[in-house]
Amino acid sequence: MNINIAIIGGGLMGREITSAFARWCALTDVPVTPVLKAVADLNPETLSWFKRIPTVTQMVSDYHEILANPEIDVVYVAVPHHLHEKIYIDVLRAGKDLLAEKPFGIDLAAAQNIVNVVNETGRFVRCSSEMPFFPGGQRAFELARSGQIGRILEVVSGFHHSSDLDPTKPANWKRLNATCGQGGVLNDLGMHACHLPIRLGWKPKKLYAQLQKGYTTRPDGKGEGGTITCDTWDNALIHGWSDINGQETPVRLEMKRLQPGATNTWFIEILATDGGVRFSTADPKALYLFERGKEQFWKRTDLGFATPFKTVTGGIFEPGFPDVIQQMWAAYLLERQGLLENRFGCATPQEALESHQVFAAALESHDGNCVVTL
């Protein structure tokens, strides 16, 4: 079964997803096939890249032309955060299903408005969050959900990178509150940190946040010595307390654009009385499991290509970012068709909304230097 896809915003992620579609033949147990038909982007140079994709028959600057195309079934939108609310709602009201980029609106009010329209229209909508589709992320989720590791003592989930350590990096829309949102790094990286804890029912009930800014000015990118004032938060630590099986449990969420040495690292650590698990994309084949007996120790196992949706790739190889993007899309399309069964699904609109509730509480906590109850 073919599903016709359109992309609004053909930049980095639009091209990445296009390549995932081109490799769809690698999947062996997914009976639906995405076919990229249309792309909308304001930049003619960006659009020109898609001329190499033979299935694309519509390339436009006005996304409304795509929404008027009766052939399109699903729209993927990857645009700056301040555009999410209007474009997502336009997609839904046009009768299209949606895979939306994080953070699902520039702030909590926008996210709530989007969710209201999702419920009103009944369209199938999910939020992009690919990192839990790594085999190590799946193993950590299943182990935590199984209840086999005893009482949860502590959870740490986060996403780190270090590109903002370079003071010569030109400013872009992610460095400005007007386009990225007051949440800054919370909006940019927060869904990565929140997805698994929220899916497991571990959303913080109260929290204390520490937010930090990096360079206040950056080059404007024009090469003429001009600068732009940057006003977003670059690092965020959220120290939360969650109700896990009736016990108040520390849950720490970390989102950092200024983390020395980190290229693009998602990680999760779950510690419990009878076991534990650690996984980081910095070492994508390694899963660390804690065992308690007369002696206590961590053991490392070398994971293979054990993705949720099977592929032709040999089991001894390791997955990377392009693979988990493809896995996320497989989950989206199968769930849309009612074929996901018990496999891990994409972030839901409600989970995206709950992440925004955490971000809003974090901003309130930092502003007031206080613990905030959600």
N, C-alpha and C positions, 0 to 999 in steps of 0.2 A: 504494500500500500504506500503510495506516494503522498507526502504532505508538502504543500507549496509554502515556502518561507519567504518573507521579506525582511530586510534589515534596514533600520533607520539609525544612521550613524555608522559609517563604514570605516572607522579608524582601526586602532590596534585590535580590539576585541572582535569587531566585525570581520576583519580578515582572518583572525584566528578561528572563528567559528566556520567561516567559509572553507578553510582547510580541513576542519573536522568533518564537514559534509563530504568533501572530496575523498576522504579515506573511509567512508561509511561501509565499504565492502569488507573492511577488516572485522566488523561485528558479525558474529555467527548466530546469535539468538534474538535478534531484534527485527520483527516482521514489518516494521515501518521504515520508510526512507525519506529523509528531508531533501527537498529539491529547492535550491535557491533560485528564485524567479525575479526578484526586484531588490533594488538598493536605492536609498535616498541619502544624500549628503550634500552639504552646502559647498564643499570644496571639489571643484572639477578634477583636480589632480587625484584626490582620493577615489572619486568615482571611476577614473580611468583604469585603476588597478583591476576593477571587476570586469573589464572587457575580456580578460583571459578566461572567465568562467562561462562555458558555453550555454549553461542553462539560464543565465541572466538575460531577460528580455526587456527589462525596464530599469533605467538608471535616470534618476530625476533629482532635482534640488528641492522640490516641494514634496514633503512626505504625504500630503493629502492626496496626491495622485496615486500613491501606493494604496492608501486606504480605500480608494474608490475602485481598485482593481478587484473584480469578483473572483479571480483565480486564487487570490492569496488566502491561506488558511490561518497562518501563524505569523506574528510579527515579533522580531527581536529588536529591542531598543537599547542602544548604548550611546547616551548623550550626557552632557554635564547635568549635575544634580538639579539645578534650578529649572531645567526643562522637563524633568520627569513627570510632574503632575499633569501638565497640559497634554503632553504627547501620549502618556499612558491612557489618560481618559479619552482622548480622541480615538486611539486604537480600539478601546473597548466599545465606545459608542458606535464605531464603524462596523461592529459585529465580528471583530477578529479576536482570536486568542493571542496571548501575550506571554513571552518570556522577557522579564524586565531586569535591567541591571540594578544592582545595589546602589544606593541604600533604599530604593523604593520611595523616592521623594526627598526633598531638601531638608525636611524636618518632620516632626511628629504630626503636625496639622496636615501637611501634604500627604503623608502616608495614610492617615485616617481617611482623608477624602478619596484617595485612590481605592482603598479597601471598600469604602461605601459604594463606589461605582462598580467594583468587581462583584459585590453582592447583588447590586441592583440589576446588572446585565447578565449575570450568570455565566460569564465567559471563563474559560480555563486559563488560569494565571499562576505563574510561579516566578520566584526571584532567583537570579543567578547566584550560585554559590557552589563552586566546583571542587574546592579542596577536600571535603569529606569523602569524595569518590576515590581518593587514593586508597589502595588496599589497607594501609596502616590505619587510616581514618576509619575505615569500615570495621576493622578488627577492634579498635578502641571502642567504637559505638556499640558493637554487639556484646563485648565483654561487660561494658557498663550496664547495658540493658538487661543482661542475663541475671544479675543479682548474685553471681557466684563469687564476687570478690569481697563480700561482707559489707560492713558499714562504710560508706564513703567518708573519707576524712578531709579531702581537699581536692579541688579541681583548678587547673590552670589551663586557659585556652587563649591563643593569641596569634597575631600576625605581625611580623617584623620585616622591614627593609631599611636600607641605609642610603638610598639615592639622594636624600635631602641633606646629607652631611656635606655634599659638595656645594660650597657657596657660589660657584660660578654657574650652577644649573639655572637656566632661565625660568622665570615664573610662568606658570600656566594657570588654568582655571581652578585647579585643585588647591591653589595657595590663596584663594580669595573667598571670603565669607559670602560674597554676593553670588557666587556660582557654585561653590562647594557646600555652603551652609555653615552655620555657626558651629556645628559639630566638628568641622575639619576632619581630622584623622578618624574620628568616630564614624562619620559618614563614609569615608574612603575605605577603611579597613574593618569596620565594626562587624559587618555580617560574617566575615571570616571567623572572628572570635566567638560570635554569639550562636552560630548555627547549631552546632552539636549540643551545647548546654541547653539551649531552648528546646531543641527536639527531644532531649531527654527529660524535659520538665524541670530543669534546674535554673530557670530565670531567677535572678536575684530578687529577693523580697525587700531588701534594703541595701544601700551601697554608699561608699565614700570614694570620690574620684580625685585623682591628681592629674591635671592637664598641664602640658608644657609646650611652649612655642620655641621654634628654632630661629632661623635668620629672619629679621624683620623686613629686610629688603633683598630683592634678587634682580639680576639683569632682566631687562624687558625683552631680550631675545632679538632685538633689531641690530645689534652690533655697533651701536653708536654711543655706548656708554650710559644709556638711560637705565633707570631702575624702576621697579614696581614695589609698592609696599605690600607685604604679605601679612595677613591678619588671621590665618587659620591656626588651630591647634595642630601640632605635629606629632606629639606623643601623648598617650593616654593610658593610665592605669586605673582600673575599676576594681576596688576591693569590695566584693559583695558577700552577702549571706543568703543562702538558698535553703529552702525546706526540701531535704532529700530523705524520703522515707521517714518523715516525722522528726528528723534531726536537723538542727541548724548547722549548716556546713559552709565553710569558706569557699567561694568561687571567685577566682581572680581572672579578669579579662585584660589582655594587653594588646594595644594597638600602637605601633611605633613606626614613624617614617625616618627616625633618627636613631637607628640601632647599629652601632659599629660592627661591621663584619657581616651583617645579614644582607643577602641579596634579595630574596623574596621567600620568606620562610613562614609557613603555617605549622602550628604545633598544638598538641594537646597532651596533658598529663592528668591522670586520675589515680589518686592514692586512696587505698581502702585498708581495712583491718586484715583482710585475708588475701589480698592481691593488689595489683596495680598495673598500669599500662602507660607507656610513653611512646609518642610518635612525633617525628618532625620531618618535614619535607627537605630539610637540610641533609638528611640521610635517608632517602626515600625507600630503600630496601630494608631498613632496620626497624624492627619492632621490639621494644623492651617490655618484658613482663616481670612483675614482682611476684615472688612466692615466699610464703611464710611457713616455716616448720621449726625444727629444732634450731636450724640456722636460717637466716634471712638472706636472700640474695636476689639480684636482678639477672635475668638471662636475656640474651639477645638472639633473636631469630632473623634469618635473612629471608625477607618476603620475595616472592616472585610476582608474576603478572596476574595476580588474583583479583581482577576487577569485578564489580558486580555483574556486568554484562560481558559475556565471553567474546573473545576475539581470536583471530588466527595467530596472534603473537605467541611465541613459545613461552611456557610458564617459567623458564629460568631468567627471563629478561625483566627489566625494571620499567615501570610506567613513568611518564613525565607529564608536564602540564598539558600538552596537546591531547594526551590520552584521557585525562580526567575531564577536560572540556567536552570531549566526545561522549564520555560516560554520562555526564550531566544531561546532555541533549537526548541521549537514549532514554534516560529516566523520565525526562519531560514528555517525550513523544509517546512512550509506552503508558505512562499514567494518563495522559490525555485520551488514549484509546481504551482505558480501563484494563490494561494488560500488565500493570506493574507488579501485581501480586504482592508478595511480602518483601520485595526488594526496596532499598533505600530510595526515597524520592527527593526531589528538589525542595528548596525552601518555599514555604507557603506564604500567601499574603499575610496571614495572621502572624506567622513567625517574623516576617519583615516588620510588621507593625510593633510587635513586642520588642524587637531590637531597638526601634526608635524610642520606645518608652524607656528603655535602659539608657539610651544616649541623652534623652531629655533630662532624666534624673541625674546623670553624670554632670551635665552642665550646671544644673541647679546646685549640686553638691559642691562643685568647685567654686562657684560664685559665692556661696554662703559658707564655705569651709565647714561643711556639716554633713552628717549622715542623713540620707533621704530615703524615706520609705515609699515603695512603689505601690 
